Amino acid sequence: QVQLVESGGGLVQAGGSLRLSCVASGSIFRLFDIGWYRQAPGKQRELVAGIKSGGTTDYADSVKGRFTISRDNANKMAYLQMNSLKPEDTAVYYCNVVQTILTRLEYWGQGTQVTVSS
């Protein structure tokens, strides 16, 4: 059973920075693809950033140049560095991991609230 625990959310002023962390347990983490998603009230959950097991990354257009996704396989950690935060970044952020060893399975963290004040 894979469990994900997230941290790093909070309240920050516009223009500020936060770093979200996600730690995985019970997983072959280095073989997993990772995504950071967010969901604001009344909106669909959207993919913010993704990083594959090989290290390739992808970002939503709205966060390109401001957010950076990274991973530390030795410590089974994933990060989302968020700079130049805007009020529209306010959402619950979720860590997601996907494995495709025998079949495709995905796991979600509990979510962490990010609030950006103007």
C-alpha positions as CSV (number, residue, x, y, z in Angstrom):
1,Q,0.0,0.0,0.0
2,V,1.4,3.3,-1.1
3,Q,0.8,6.3,1.2
4,L,1.6,9.9,0.3
5,V,2.1,12.6,2.9
6,E,2.2,16.3,1.8
7,S,3.4,19.4,3.5
8,G,4.5,22.9,2.8
9,G,1.1,24.6,2.2
10,G,0.1,27.7,3.9
11,L,-0.7,31.4,3.5
12,V,1.6,33.6,1.4
13,Q,1.4,37.1,-0.1
14,A,1.3,37.6,-3.8
15,G,4.8,37.5,-5.2
16,G,6.0,35.1,-2.5
17,S,7.2,31.5,-2.6
18,L,6.3,28.2,-1.2
19,R,7.8,24.7,-1.6
20,L,5.4,21.8,-1.3
21,S,6.8,18.4,-0.4
22,C,5.4,14.9,-0.8
23,V,6.9,11.8,0.8
24,A,6.0,8.3,-0.3
25,S,6.0,5.1,1.7
26,G,5.7,1.5,0.6
27,S,6.6,2.2,-3.0
28,I,9.4,1.7,-5.5
29,F,9.4,5.4,-5.8
30,R,12.1,5.7,-8.5
31,L,9.9,3.9,-11.0
32,F,6.9,6.1,-10.4
33,D,5.7,9.1,-12.4
34,I,4.8,12.1,-10.2
35,G,2.2,14.8,-10.7
36,W,1.2,17.9,-8.7
37,Y,-2.4,18.8,-9.2
38,R,-4.6,21.5,-7.8
39,Q,-8.3,22.2,-7.3
40,A,-9.8,25.5,-6.5
41,P,-13.4,25.8,-5.2
42,G,-15.9,25.3,-8.0
43,K,-13.2,24.3,-10.5
44,Q,-11.9,21.1,-12.0
45,R,-8.8,19.4,-10.7
46,E,-5.9,20.3,-13.0
47,L,-2.4,19.0,-13.5
48,V,0.1,21.7,-12.6
49,A,3.3,19.9,-13.1
50,G,4.5,16.4,-13.8
51,I,7.8,14.6,-13.7
52,K,8.4,11.1,-15.1
53,S,10.7,8.4,-13.7
54,G,13.3,9.4,-16.2
55,G,13.2,13.0,-15.1
56,T,11.3,14.7,-18.0
57,T,9.0,17.4,-16.8
58,D,5.9,19.2,-18.1
59,Y,4.0,22.2,-16.8
60,A,0.7,23.8,-17.2
61,D,0.9,27.0,-19.2
62,S,-0.3,29.1,-16.3
63,V,2.7,28.1,-14.1
64,K,5.5,27.9,-16.6
65,G,8.5,29.9,-15.5
66,R,7.2,30.2,-12.0
67,F,6.9,26.6,-10.7
68,T,9.5,23.8,-10.7
69,I,8.8,20.1,-10.0
70,S,11.6,17.9,-8.8
71,R,12.2,14.6,-7.2
72,D,14.6,13.0,-4.8
73,N,14.5,9.2,-5.4
74,A,16.9,8.3,-2.6
75,N,14.5,9.8,0.0
76,K,11.3,9.1,-1.9
77,M,10.4,12.7,-2.1
78,A,8.7,15.0,-4.6
79,Y,8.7,18.8,-4.5
80,L,6.9,21.6,-6.1
81,Q,8.8,24.9,-5.8
82,M,6.3,27.8,-6.4
83,N,7.6,31.3,-7.0
84,S,6.0,34.5,-7.9
85,L,2.7,33.3,-6.5
86,K,-0.5,34.9,-7.6
87,P,-4.0,34.9,-6.0
88,E,-5.2,32.6,-8.8
89,D,-2.8,30.0,-7.6
90,T,-5.0,29.5,-4.5
91,A,-6.1,25.9,-4.3
92,V,-5.7,22.6,-2.6
93,Y,-2.6,21.0,-4.1
94,Y,-2.4,17.2,-4.4
95,C,0.5,14.9,-4.9
96,N,-0.1,12.0,-7.3
97,V,2.1,9.0,-8.2
98,V,1.5,6.5,-10.9
99,Q,3.1,3.1,-11.4
100,T,2.9,0.9,-14.5
101,I,5.0,-2.1,-13.4
102,L,2.3,-4.8,-13.7
103,T,-0.7,-2.6,-14.3
104,R,-1.5,1.1,-14.0
105,L,-2.1,2.2,-10.5
106,E,-2.2,5.7,-9.1
107,Y,-2.2,7.1,-5.6
108,W,-3.1,10.5,-4.1
109,G,-2.0,12.5,-1.2
110,Q,-4.5,14.1,1.2
111,G,-4.0,17.6,-0.3
112,T,-2.5,20.7,1.2
113,Q,-4.1,24.2,1.1
114,V,-2.2,27.0,-0.6
115,T,-3.7,30.5,-0.2
116,V,-2.2,33.5,-1.9
117,S,-3.4,36.9,-0.7
118,S,-3.3,40.0,-2.7
